[in-house]
Amino acid sequence: MSSSRWRRGLAGGSGWVLLVYVPRDRRLINQYAGDHGQATAGGIPILALDVYEHAYHIDFGANAIAYIDTFQRNIDWVATQTRYEDASQVQAPRPLVQKEFGDLPGVGVEEVKAMLDSGEPVQIIDTRPRSYISRQQDIMDGAVWRDPERVQEWIGELSKSDPVVVFCAYGFHVGCKTSIALREAGVDAKYMKGGHSAWKAIGGRLKLYT
Amino acid sequence: MKYRIAPLFCRPWTLNGMSPRLIESHYEHNYGAALNRLNSVTSELEALDVRTTSAQVISRLSREQTALLNSTLLHELYFASLGGDGRSLPDTIASALARDFGSVDRWRHEFIALAEALTGDAGWILLTCVPRDGRLINHSASDHGESIAGGIPILALDMYEHAYHIEYGANTTAYIAAFMRNIHWEAVEARYADAITVSRPRALYQPEFKDVPSITPEEVQEMLSSGKRVQIIDTRPRHYSTRAQDIVEGAVWRDPERIEEWMTSLSKDEPVVTFCVYGFHIGCQSAAALREAGFDARYMAGGHYAWKAIKGPVKLFE
């Protein structure tokens, strides 16, 4: 973002205004903290403006705008950059790793949604275990359920020219194993990361499972 | 900027006393809602013309954004906290807990007490590594926005009702016990190993004085209260001290520009501590000059103000 956009964001009541590096997405965010206890979980603040009255009242009275301008004039950007460099070394929270599936290709629910929204041809197979699905009320709109224990029986239905996305309940072993079986048979299959739960969590469309 | 969803970390069917139904509901509805709202608030904020939008509107959206961001981050940590047997703590994390809390058992009681105190209320209980001092701390956050600035949380217990109500009703004690039984300590330890590599906030560094030894105001106070003999010299500049109202109790003021004149009144058998107003160049230069002349001199880091900030005794400067 432009620096003027950043500056303008720095107006508020009493508390702290922070520029924080968030390792999860490797990005900077402005934060207004209404009291001393507010901060970004796991974020590394690299610039702090104290907007409690004790920080400016003696010199500026109620003229907070003048104080904020003065603060801006006095920012040590070299030190801020140094802190940014330190912060950018901080590891993002560890992702889920399933060693047994190595570099098996997965696809994010956001991408699957984008494929469906854009009308791209894709074959979406719900392979949640039979024991699980028999108690379920909903299924991803656009998916068909197939029993993961009978892959060989239904694999012939799939077209090898369109990509296949398979998923299970949460994205652990069932979807991955099915994807492996399909890939071995020459189908361009990927498993959907996070499974049906992640699809629901991003607000993906569902239909009644009948 | 779009925040992407993280898959569920724990395998819900493996948990002990917490059902897949509970975890699914929590992940799909509460975590999912936080993430989706975070994305919609973020795009709203990004679309604003911040030069013409009122500060109140920007601030309101920004506050909402950071609360939702924290809810997202903490929920991901919560799901990543579950999936173990809750009992076998690997050595590194066990000794870190023992170091910072007295014992693992003491840590556990404190953590559970913080959680119990949120019965009938809501919030988060977190175990956080604080890089400033390289230590672990438990803390209770009464809403999604609370956290330790620059701290790295490594274990999270969600005490909002949505985390337990469908299974435990109001019985938070049973829920907390179930959470403790399912802590994935190997994952906590891995996060701890990452957290301790985070560099602490950089200290003030004055390369020009890197060879001049310093002493903290706490150490000076300790010397004074234990009756150790020490010569404390206030070398705040004359133009500054003439307007000063107070001076460190136990210190004498000497003009830093006339060091050669008063140096001879000092004893070489007892340590000397010099300080200036804030601990930048003057105290350091005085200490360096005294050291060159053979005195055992150090400068007090942070100067007169650090002394006052730790509530060191001062007297009227006359």
Interface residues (C-beta under 8 A of the other chain):
Chain A: M1 S4 R5 R8 G9 A11 G12 G13 L18 V22 R24 D25 R27 I29 N30 Q31 Y32 A33 G34 G37 Q38 A39 T40 A41 G42 G43 I44 P45 A79 T82 R83 D86 Q89 V90 Q91 P93 R94 P95 L96 G108 V109 E110 A169 Y170 G171 F172 K193 G194 G195 S197 A198 K200 A201 I202 G203
Chain B: M1 K2 Y3 R4 I5 A6 P7 L8 F9 R11 P12 P20 E24 Y27 E28 H29 Y31 G32 L35 N36 E46 V50 R51 T53 A55 I58 S59 S62 R63 Q65 T66 L69 N70 L73 L74 E76 L77 A80 L126 A141 G145 E146 S147 I148 A149 G150 G151 I152 P153 A187 A190 R191 D194 T197 V198 S199 P201 R202
